[in-house]
Amino acid sequence: MSAEDHEGIDAAKAEAMLATMRSVGSADDASRVTYLEQLEGGWSRHSYAARVRHGDGTERAYILRARPRASTLDTDLGQEFRTFELLVDEPLPSPAVHGYEPSEDTPFDGPYFVMDRLVGHAVNVWRGRDRRQLHEDWEGGRGIATDFVAYLAAIHRIDPGRAAQASIVRDFTATVDHWQGVYQEMRLVRDPVIEEAYAWVRSREPDPVPACLVHGDYRIGNCLIEDGRVSGILDWELSYVGDPRFDLGYMALDYHAGKFTTPGSDLLAAVADRTWFYERYGELTGQPVDLEAVRTFSALGALMLFAIMTTGIRVYSRRETTDIRMAWARFVLPGLRQDLAGIMAW
């Protein structure tokens, strides 16, 4: 049986995936792809759901993650792959990986890697029904909320030396420099609110704390949920070794509680009461949460989002992609400006 025997499967993609898996011993010569379909979503990565029937008769589910040539982020897929390799030995719900192809010239329009498909579904905080599900969890058993804070604490406890072997290392100044550089390269016009916000953030550099692995995009939308618990933590493309308070500030943005053009949830990241979350995180890490430092990192997180959305608009305006979602990013920018003004107490 070959990929061609299954209606709708792109044979070139299927064979490329199997070749990568065979190179690391995760597939054999008798393995065949029985299902391969691109999933919805994915602004800076494209994800494909796949099933492979192996030579021993077993059939397993996988996800193939690819970096397209034009996206909202120009990040290193190899670093994300190495981070997933690192996480296999940590107390986190993380998929095993099964090979990485670094070439730009692939049937997936760029580099890709293969990983296990975990059980669960992703929630979308911009959908009212998903926010209600999260609110019901908070009002009820709090399984999602409890896992959400516990796994963030677990990420921040990972040995930074090991993490630095997989990820880049950035201190506070380097992080600000990076995102301001992206903004300056990709902006269509100068934005005085954004430029003032960068100056405000730089003026509030917090006292340093021990560096650790930072997820960089920690939010409930990058987790999988199954039976009222967090069953997977995904999307490590923005991870780095640096100040853990970035994750706290970033997830505190109203945007991640479902704010787009209208308000979202009153809960932190649409998941938990803020005071409860910070107190629980402090108990788990032994580090009380400095709310002023969180405020600074919230501003930096909003600036990062502004740079990412601006990149999407720039890529679309150059006709490097036909993905209309890149143009939709312009609707996020007014809300981010508003949030920054509030954070800075203008």
Beta strands, then each sheet from edge to edge (+ up, - down):
strand 1: 32-38
strand 2: 46-53
strand 3: 59-66
strand 4: 97-101
strand 5: 112-116
strand 6: 212-214
strand 7: 223-226
strand 8: 229-233
strand 9: 240-242
sheet 1: 1+ 2- 3+ 5- 4+
sheet 2: 6+ 9-
sheet 3: 7+ 8-
end
